[in-house]
Amino acid sequence: MYAIISCGGKQYKVQVDDVIDVERMDNNAGDKLTFSPLLISADGKVSVGTPTVKGATVEATVVEHGKGDKLQIAVYKKMNGHHRAQGHRQPFTRIKITSIKA
């Protein structure tokens, strides 16, 4: 059984006990979350929502917050010697899928 959920403007394919990183959320570690799935597949039967599947929920728990790997950003302008470098670490929230109810 799997489901497609939407979180932070992105869609994720999840199964029970999956741990995924989503865009940073304002929840504390250990908080329970509930998502309305866009699609659920169980026993070879697919239910597609318009926009969400009625009566279905995906429950998750916040595991931790963190920052992603550092991305190096370099700016260079030719003929005037302008160089600039900076880094960026995108914040994320790690969640664990605890149940999918169809």
Buried (B, 14 or more C-beta within 10 A) or exposed (E): EBBBBBBEEEEBEBEBEBEBBBEBBEBEEEEEBEBBBBBBBEEEEEBEBEEBBEEBBBBBBBBEBEEEEEEEEEEEEEEEEEEEEEEEEEEBBBBBBBEBEB
